[in-house]
Amino acid sequence: MKVNISSLHFKSDVKLEEFIRDKTSKLSNHFDGVLGCDVTLKLDAAQNNENKIVEMKVMIPGNDLFSKKQARTFEEATDNAVDALRRQLQRYKEKVRGA
């Protein structure tokens, strides 16, 4: 599975990108048809602690799944986004099997 990571207005470090690739690669275990994943990292301009935003788009045949999560750290936001996408993939898989 191909994972594209882009960070807006800052440079992400290698450890963060490896963490994201590790987490997103596990999504293909839940559904075989995952083609790739686009990840966008953003810093919110708000002054509160939860200013890290992770947007993930997972490409599957005939559809795209999307998740956007905000948290204190990029790792926490990534975990939350991957969990949301895992649930979406399971629902999509059940829908495809039932059709």
PAZAPA-4460 file (N, C-alpha, C; in steps of 0.05 Angstrom, whole numbers, plus 32768, in hexadecimal, padded with zeros to 4 digits):
% residues 99
    n_x    n_y    n_z   ca_x   ca_y   ca_z    c_x    c_y    c_z   seq   type   mol
   8011   7FE8   8000   8000   8000   8000   8012   8019   8000     1      M     A
   800B   802B   7FEF   801B   8044   7FEC   8010   8059   7FFF     2      K     A
   8021   8065   800F   8019   8079   8023   8027   8093   801C     3      V     A
   8018   80A8   8016   8022   80C3   8011   801E   80D4   8029     4      N     A
   8034   80E0   8034   8032   80F1   804C   803A   810D   8044     5      I     A
   8029   8120   804A   8030   813C   8045   802B   814C   805E     6      S     A
   803D   815E   8064   8039   816F   807B   8038   818C   8072     7      S     A
   8023   819B   807B   801F   81B6   8072   802C   81CA   8086     8      L     A
   803D   81DB   807B   804A   81F1   808A   805E   81E8   809F     9      H     A
   8067   81CF   809E   807D   81C6   80AF   8089   81AC   80A3    10      F     A
   80A0   81A4   80AD   80AE   818C   80A4   80AA   8176   80B9    11      K     A
   809E   8160   80B1   809A   814A   80C4   80B4   813A   80C6    12      S     A
   80B9   812E   80DD   80D2   811F   80E1   80CD   8102   80D7    13      D     A
   80E3   80F4   80D4   80E3   80D9   80C9   80D5   80C5   80DC    14      V     A
   80D8   80C9   80F6   80CB   80B7   8109   80AD   80B9   8107    15      K     A
   80A2   80D1   8104   8086   80D5   8101   807B   80C8   80E8    16      L     A
   808A   80CB   80D2   8081   80BF   80B9   8082   80A0   80BA    17      E     A
   8096   8095   80C7   8098   8078   80CB   8080   806E   80DC    18      E     A
   8079   807D   80F1   8063   8076   8102   8049   8076   80F2    19      F     A
   8045   808A   80E1   802D   808C   80D1   802C   8075   80BC    20      I     A
   8042   806F   80B0   8043   8059   809C   803D   803E   80AA    21      R     A
   8048   803A   80C1   8043   8022   80D0   8025   801F   80D7    22      D     A
   8019   8034   80E1   7FFC   8033   80E8   7FEA   802F   80CF    23      K     A
   7FF0   803E   80BA   7FDE   803C   80A2   7FE2   8022   8094    24      T     A
   7FF9   8016   8095   7FFD   7FFC   8087   7FEC   7FE6   8093    25      S     A
   7FE4   7FE9   80AD   7FD3   7FD5   80B9   7FB6   7FD6   80AF    26      K     A
   7FAF   7FEC   80A2   7F94   7FEE   8097   7F8F   7FD9   8081    27      L     A
   7FA4   7FD2   8072   7FA1   7FBF   805D   7F9B   7FA3   8068    28      S     A
   7FA0   7F9E   8082   7F99   7F84   808E   7F7B   7F81   8090    29      N     A
   7F6C   7F97   8092   7F4F   7F96   8096   7F40   7F94   807B    30      H     A
   7F4D   7F9E   8066   7F3F   7F9D   804C   7F55   7F9B   8036    31      F     A
   7F52   7F86   8025   7F67   7F80   8012   7F69   7F95   7FFB    32      D     A
   7F53   7FA3   7FF6   7F53   7FB5   7FDF   7F5E   7FD1   7FE4    33      G     A
   7F6C   7FD6   7FF9   7F77   7FF0   7FFF   7F8D   7FF6   7FEB    34      V     A
   7F89   800C   7FDB   7F9D   8013   7FC7   7FB3   8025   7FD1    35      L     A
   7FAB   8038   7FE3   7FBF   804B   7FED   7FB2   805D   8002    36      G     A
   7FC3   806E   800D   7FBA   8080   8023   7FC8   809B   8020    37      C     A
   7FB9   80B0   8021   7FC4   80CB   8021   7FC1   80D6   803D    38      D     A
   7FD7   80E0   8049   7FD6   80EA   8064   7FE0   8107   8063    39      V     A
   7FD0   8119   806F   7FD7   8136   8071   7FDA   813E   808E    40      T     A
   7FF0   8149   8095   7FF5   8153   80B0   7FF3   8171   80B0    41      L     A
   7FE4   817C   80C4   7FE1   8199   80C5   7FE4   81A2   80E2    42      K     A
   7FEC   81BB   80E5   7FEC   81C8   80FF   7FD6   81DC   80FF    43      L     A
   7FC4   81DA   8112   7FAE   81ED   8115   7FB9   8207   8121    44      D     A
   7FAE   821D   8119   7FB7   8237   8123   7FAD   823D   813F    45      A     A
   7F9B   822D   8149   7F90   8232   8164   7FA6   822E   8179    46      A     A
   7FA3   823C   818F   7FB8   823C   81A4   7FB3   8226   81B8    47      Q     A
   7F9F   8215   81B5   7F9B   8200   81C8   7FAE   81E9   81C3    48      N     A
   7FAF   81D5   81D5   7FC2   81BF   81D4   7FBC   81AC   81BD    49      N     A
   7FA3   81A9   81B6   7F9B   8196   81A1   7F9B   81A4   8186    50      E     A
   7FB3   81AA   817C   7FB5   81B9   8163   7FC2   81A8   814C    51      N     A
   7FC5   818E   8150   7FD0   817D   813C   7FB9   816F   812D    52      K     A
   7FB9   8171   8112   7FA3   8166   8102   7FAF   8151   80EF    53      I     A
   7FA2   813A   80EE   7FAA   8125   80DA   7F91   811F   80C9    54      V     A
   7F94   8122   80AF   7F7F   811A   809C   7F89   8102   808C    55      E     A
   7F79   80EE   808B   7F80   80D5   807C   7F6B   80CF   8068    56      M     A
   7F74   80C9   804F   7F61   80BF   803A   7F6B   80A5   8031    57      K     A
   7F5B   8090   8033   7F62   8075   802B   7F54   8070   8010    58      V     A
   7F63   8068   7FFC   7F57   8062   7FE2   7F52   8044   7FE0    59      M     A
   7F39   803E   7FDA   7F31   8023   7FD4   7F21   8023   7FBA    60      I     A
   7F1F   800C   7FAC   7F12   800C   7F92   7EF5   8016   7F94    61      P     A
   7EEF   802A   7F84   7ED4   8035   7F83   7ECD   8048   7F99    62      G     A
   7EDF   804E   7FAB   7ED8   805F   7FC2   7EF1   8069   7FCF    63      N     A
   7EEE   807F   7FDF   7F03   8089   7FF0   7EF8   808C   800C    64      D     A
   7F07   8085   8020   7EFF   8089   803C   7F10   80A0   8048    65      L     A
   7F04   80B0   8059   7F12   80C8   8063   7F0F   80CA   8081    66      F     A
   7F24   80D3   808E   7F23   80D8   80AB   7F34   80F0   80B2    67      S     A
   7F29   8101   80C3   7F38   8119   80CC   7F37   811A   80EA    68      K     A
   7F4E   811A   80F7   7F4E   8119   8115   7F62   812F   811F    69      K     A
   7F5B   813A   8136   7F6B   814F   8143   7F72   8146   815F    70      Q     A
   7F8B   8149   8167   7F94   8141   8182   7FAC   8151   818B    71      A     A
   7FB7   814A   81A2   7FCE   8157   81AD   7FE7   8151   819D    72      R     A
   7FEA   8138   8194   8001   8130   8185   7FF9   8123   816A    73      T     A
   800B   8123   8157   8005   8117   813D   8001   80F9   8140    74      F     A
   8010   80ED   8153   800D   80D0   8157   7FF1   80C9   8161    75      E     A
   7FE7   80D8   8174   7FCC   80D4   817F   7FB7   80D8   8169    76      E     A
   7FBA   80ED   815A   7FA7   80F3   8144   7FA8   80DD   812F    77      A     A
   7FC0   80D2   812A   7FC3   80BD   8116   7FB5   80A3   8120    78      T     A
   7FB9   809C   813A   7FAB   8085   8145   7F8D   8088   8143    79      D     A
   7F82   809F   8149   7F65   80A4   8148   7F5B   80A2   812B    80      N     A
   7F6A   80AD   8118   7F62   80AD   80FC   7F62   8090   80F1    81      A     A
   7F77   8081   80F8   7F79   8065   80EF   7F63   8054   80FB    82      V     A
   7F5C   8059   8114   7F45   804A   8120   7F2B   8050   8112    83      D     A
   7F27   8069   810B   7F0F   8071   80FD   7F0E   8064   80E1    84      A     A
   7F25   8064   80D3   7F26   8058   80B9   7F23   8039   80BA    85      L     A
   7F2D   802D   80CF   7F2A   8010   80D3   7F0C   8009   80D5    86      R     A
   7EFD   8019   80E5   7EE0   8015   80E7   7ED2   8019   80CC    87      R     A
   7EDA   802E   80BE   7ECE   8033   80A3   7ED4   801C   8090    88      Q     A
   7EEC   8011   8091   7EF3   7FFB   807F   7EE3   7FE2   8086    89      L     A
   7EDF   7FDD   80A0   7ECF   7FC5   80A8   7EB2   7FC8   809E    90      Q     A
   7EA7   7FE1   80A1   7E8C   7FE5   8098   7E8A   7FE2   807A    91      R     A
   7E9E   7FEC   806C   7E9E   7FEA   804F   7EA0   7FCD   8046    92      Y     A
   7EB1   7FBE   8053   7EB5   7FA2   804D   7E9B   7F92   8051    93      K     A
   7E8D   7F98   8067   7E73   7F8A   806C   7E5F   7F92   8058    94      E     A
   7E5F   7FAB   8050   7E4C   7FB5   803B   7E51   7FA7   8021    95      K     A
   7E6A   7FA4   8019   7E71   7F97   8000   7E6A   7F79   8000    96      V     A
   7E6E   7F6C   8017   7E68   7F50   8019   7E4A   7F4B   8018    97      R     A
   7E3B   7F5E   8024   7E1E   7F5B   8025   7E10   7F61   800B    98      G     A
   7E1D   7F70   7FFA   7E11   7F79   7FE1   7E11   7F62   7FCC    99      A     A
***
